Amino acid sequence: MPASFVAGNKPAALSSFILALTCEDKPAIVAAVTTELAAIGANITESAQYRDVASNCFFMRIAFTVPAGIGTGDVERILKPVVERFSMKASVNDSGRRAKLVVMVSKFDHALLHLLYQIRVGWLNADVVAIVSNHKDSAGTASISNVPYFCWRVTGDNKAEQEQRLFDLVDETKADLVVLARYMQVFSDTLSTRLSGKVINIHHSFLPSFKGAKPYHQAYDRGVKLIGATAHYVTPELDEGPIIEQETERVTHSMSAEDFVAAGRDIESRVLARAVKLHAENRVMLNGHKTVIFQQ
């Protein structure tokens, strides 16, 4: 019987990490990585890989445990020769670390409330470190949730100033992700570029579809049979960023425009929460204008 299971002995403490990497596809990548991990006593608990034939890019995500005392820096050092050998883009993250979120919202707060709930019940391993809005409507929600609230009105004259305040807030809070939970202001190209890969937006339609104001009413007027929502990374190209998650729901001619809106609210909330969870768990990897999603 292993010593760790002998009566009176406690199981050895472990640390958990996630390695995400991408590089040009070549032979022996998996063997090289796993050999180095084995050298530090790593036990792989989850592994997924994908080769994109069109670009000949290789993507891999490995979750693993190591003996306590081995930190992120130690793992990075042991993997450095492999990373350099294959010219990889790689990241090592503590899987127990809670992601820090800055959530932005305007007047419609359903997606914000759903995120806060999923955090409270433990489904989403994250913390909202700030809520930012261009309205005061969600101040009460922030207060109840004990989250700092910032109401920054945005106009054509102060847009650059308010965006700098947001960038400074992200820096000060060390936020991992900015979540646009129905925030109805368009980021400038400058801010979108500065926060590339760190901003997720929920778009209130199944892209590409009805754009602009009142998309559900547009869909209703056209008699569509499916409505949906799309969570994507924000880029300078409006609503054209890499898609992370989508969902649709069947609707019928007997439903009103208000029924469409109600169904849409539910879809938006679910899709955004799933996209944030995927990002927080390092399951999303960028592949040009697309994403590779390693589902659990």
C-alpha distance (Angstrom), angle and dihedral (degrees) to the residues before:
residue distance angle dihedral
M1 . . .
P2 3.84 . .
A3 3.79 113.6 .
S4 3.80 91.1 -120.4
F5 3.84 89.6 65.1
V6 3.79 99.0 45.2
A7 3.82 111.4 119.2
G8 3.77 110.0 -86.8
N9 3.80 94.6 20.1
K10 3.80 120.3 109.8
P11 3.84 119.9 -140.2
A12 3.79 112.1 -96.6
A13 3.82 113.2 -92.2
L14 3.79 114.7 -107.7
S15 3.79 137.4 -163.9
S16 3.80 121.3 -144.6
F17 3.80 127.5 -143.8
I18 3.78 141.3 172.8
L19 3.79 121.9 -140.9
A20 3.81 116.9 -162.0
L21 3.79 119.8 -177.7
T22 3.77 143.2 165.8
C23 3.80 132.6 -174.0
E24 3.78 142.5 137.1
D25 3.78 109.4 -54.6
K26 3.81 112.1 -102.5
P27 3.80 136.5 151.7
A28 3.83 120.5 -83.7
I29 3.82 98.9 23.1
V30 3.81 94.7 124.9
A31 3.81 92.5 43.5
A32 3.80 92.5 49.8
V33 3.80 94.0 49.5
T34 3.78 97.3 43.9
T35 3.82 92.4 45.6
E36 3.81 90.9 57.4
L37 3.79 91.7 46.0
A38 3.80 90.8 50.3
A39 3.80 88.9 53.8
I40 3.82 90.2 66.1
G41 3.78 94.3 44.6
A42 3.79 96.3 -100.4
N43 3.79 120.7 169.8
I44 3.80 113.0 -155.1
T45 3.81 110.6 -136.9
E46 3.81 99.2 174.1
S47 3.79 133.1 12.3
A48 3.80 134.4 177.9
Q49 3.78 132.8 168.2
Y50 3.78 139.1 178.7
R51 3.78 137.1 -172.8
D52 3.79 117.8 -152.7
V53 3.78 104.0 -147.3
A54 3.81 95.4 -161.9
S55 3.80 95.0 56.5
N56 3.83 97.8 23.5
C57 3.79 88.2 -129.5
F58 3.78 122.6 150.4
F59 3.81 121.9 -146.8
M60 3.79 127.3 -170.4
R61 3.80 138.9 173.9
I62 3.79 121.6 -170.6
A63 3.80 126.6 -177.9
F64 3.79 113.6 -163.0
T65 3.79 145.1 158.8
V66 3.79 128.1 -131.7
P67 3.80 133.3 -175.5
A68 3.80 113.9 -76.6
G69 3.77 113.1 -91.9
I70 3.79 94.5 46.6
G71 3.79 107.7 109.2
T72 3.78 137.7 -168.0
G73 3.79 91.4 -91.3
D74 3.81 91.6 53.1
V75 3.81 91.6 52.3
E76 3.80 91.3 47.5
R77 3.80 91.2 51.2
I78 3.79 94.3 49.5
L79 3.81 90.5 49.4
K80 3.81 96.5 43.8
P81 3.84 95.8 94.3
V82 3.82 90.8 51.5
V83 3.80 92.5 45.6
E84 3.81 90.7 51.8
R85 3.81 93.8 42.6
F86 3.81 92.9 56.7
S87 3.85 97.1 30.2
M88 3.79 89.7 -121.8
K89 3.76 131.0 179.7
A90 3.79 100.1 -139.8
S91 3.78 139.7 167.2
V92 3.80 131.8 -169.8
N93 3.79 117.4 -156.9
D94 3.79 134.8 -178.9
S95 3.81 102.8 -115.3
G96 3.80 91.6 -152.2
R97 3.79 93.7 58.0
R98 3.80 114.1 107.3
A99 3.80 113.9 -127.0
K100 3.80 115.3 -119.5
L101 3.80 114.8 -132.4
V102 3.78 133.5 -165.7
V103 3.81 105.2 -160.9
M104 3.80 120.2 -159.1
V105 3.80 122.0 -161.4
S106 3.78 139.1 165.7
K107 3.82 120.5 -165.4
F108 3.82 102.0 -45.3
D109 3.81 105.6 76.6
H110 3.82 104.1 173.9
A111 3.81 94.3 105.4
L112 3.82 91.9 46.6
L113 3.82 92.1 50.4
H114 3.82 91.1 49.0
L115 3.80 91.8 52.0
L116 3.80 91.9 49.6
Y117 3.80 90.5 49.2
Q118 3.80 94.3 49.4
I119 3.80 89.2 50.4
R120 3.81 91.4 48.9
V121 3.80 93.9 52.5
G122 3.81 92.1 46.0
W123 3.81 99.5 -114.0
L124 3.81 91.4 115.5
N125 3.80 113.9 49.1
A126 3.80 96.8 -149.1
D127 3.79 144.8 98.1
V128 3.79 127.9 -134.9
V129 3.79 103.4 -133.5
A130 3.81 95.0 -179.6
I131 3.79 142.0 2.8
V132 3.81 116.1 -146.5
S133 3.79 124.2 -168.8
N134 3.78 141.6 164.6
H135 3.83 88.0 -140.2
K136 3.81 135.4 49.1
D137 3.81 95.9 -127.5
S138 3.81 96.8 104.7
A139 3.80 97.9 43.9
G140 3.81 90.9 102.6
T141 3.80 92.1 51.5
A142 3.80 90.1 51.3
S143 3.79 91.3 49.5
I144 3.81 93.7 50.5
S145 3.81 89.7 47.3
N146 3.81 91.8 46.7
V147 3.80 91.6 -124.5
P148 3.84 123.1 141.8
Y149 3.80 110.4 -106.5
F150 3.79 126.5 -152.2
C151 3.79 121.9 -171.0
W152 3.77 107.7 -164.1
R153 3.78 115.5 173.3
V154 3.79 112.1 -146.7
T155 3.79 123.3 -146.7
G156 3.75 134.2 161.3
D157 3.79 89.0 -99.5
N158 3.82 98.7 50.8
K159 3.83 102.6 29.8
A160 3.81 94.4 107.1
E161 3.81 91.2 47.4
Q162 3.82 93.6 49.3
E163 3.79 91.9 47.3
Q164 3.80 89.9 52.9
R165 3.81 88.6 51.8
L166 3.80 88.9 53.3
F167 3.78 92.3 49.0
D168 3.82 90.0 49.4
L169 3.81 90.3 49.5
V170 3.79 91.7 52.2
D171 3.79 88.9 50.1
E172 3.82 94.6 46.5
T173 3.81 94.8 47.4
K174 3.81 92.6 40.4
A175 3.79 87.4 -131.1
D176 3.77 116.5 -171.6
L177 3.79 95.0 -157.3
V178 3.80 142.0 17.2
V179 3.81 111.0 -144.8
L180 3.80 118.6 -158.5
A181 3.80 100.5 -153.4
R182 3.81 95.8 -175.6
Y183 3.80 93.3 -42.9
M184 3.78 102.4 169.4
Q185 3.80 99.8 -152.1
V186 3.79 125.1 95.0
F187 3.79 117.0 -127.7
S188 3.78 117.2 -127.4
D189 3.79 118.8 -112.7
T190 3.80 88.1 -109.7
L191 3.81 95.1 56.2
S192 3.82 93.0 41.0
T193 3.79 89.0 55.1
R194 3.81 94.9 44.6
L195 3.81 91.3 52.1
S196 3.80 96.1 38.0
G197 3.80 111.6 160.1
K198 3.81 91.8 8.6
V199 3.83 101.7 82.1
I200 3.81 125.5 74.9
N201 3.80 121.1 -171.0
I202 3.78 129.4 -166.8
H203 3.78 110.1 -140.6
H204 3.78 115.5 -156.6
S205 3.78 96.0 -132.6
F206 3.76 139.9 50.3
L207 3.80 99.5 -94.1
P208 2.91 127.9 -97.1
S209 3.78 92.6 34.6
F210 3.79 141.0 86.8
K211 3.79 108.9 -1.9
G212 3.77 133.7 -173.1
A213 3.78 127.3 31.5
K214 3.82 123.1 2.0
P215 3.81 99.0 0.4
Y216 3.80 93.1 176.9
H217 3.79 90.6 53.8
Q218 3.81 89.2 49.4
A219 3.79 89.0 50.6
Y220 3.79 90.6 47.9
D221 3.79 92.2 50.8
R222 3.80 89.8 51.4
G223 3.81 93.1 49.0
V224 3.80 96.1 -123.3
K225 3.79 119.6 -176.8
L226 3.82 97.0 -152.6
I227 3.79 130.7 45.7
G228 3.77 126.5 -178.6
A229 3.77 151.2 154.1
T230 3.79 135.8 -118.5
A231 3.79 130.4 -149.7
H232 3.78 113.4 -158.8
Y233 3.78 142.9 157.5
V234 3.78 115.0 -93.7
T235 3.80 117.0 -114.1
P236 3.81 133.6 165.6
E237 3.82 87.2 -93.7
L238 3.81 102.6 83.2
D239 3.83 112.0 -116.0
E240 3.80 90.8 -15.0
G241 3.81 99.5 102.0
P242 3.82 124.2 124.6
I243 3.81 109.8 -67.6
I244 3.81 118.1 -122.5
E245 3.79 104.8 174.6
Q246 3.80 139.9 -0.3
E247 3.78 138.5 179.5
T248 3.79 135.9 -176.6
E249 3.78 134.5 -163.7
R250 3.79 129.0 -160.6
V251 3.80 116.6 -115.6
T252 3.78 131.6 -175.1
H253 3.77 140.9 -145.2
S254 3.81 90.4 -104.7
M255 3.81 92.6 64.9
S256 3.80 121.9 93.2
A257 3.80 126.5 -132.6
E258 3.80 87.2 -103.3
D259 3.82 89.2 55.4
F260 3.80 88.1 53.3
V261 3.81 90.1 51.6
A262 3.82 92.2 49.4
A263 3.79 92.3 49.9
G264 3.79 89.9 45.8
R265 3.79 92.6 53.6
D266 3.80 90.7 56.3
I267 3.79 93.2 47.4
E268 3.80 93.4 47.4
S269 3.80 92.0 51.3
R270 3.79 93.9 50.1
V271 3.79 96.2 43.5
L272 3.80 94.2 48.7
A273 3.79 93.2 48.2
R274 3.80 91.9 50.0
A275 3.81 91.7 48.7
V276 3.81 91.8 50.4
K277 3.80 90.9 48.4
L278 3.81 91.9 50.1
H279 3.81 90.7 50.5
A280 3.80 93.6 44.9
E281 3.81 90.7 52.4
N282 3.82 92.0 49.9
R283 3.80 91.4 -116.0
V284 3.82 95.5 130.9
M285 3.80 122.0 81.2
L286 3.78 124.7 178.8
N287 3.78 117.1 -122.0
G288 3.80 104.6 -178.3
H289 3.79 107.0 -73.8
K290 3.80 91.2 -11.8
T291 3.79 137.0 63.1
V292 3.77 135.0 -127.4
I293 3.81 109.5 -142.2
F294 3.80 118.9 -161.9
Q295 3.80 102.8 -160.0
Q296 3.78 120.2 -159.4
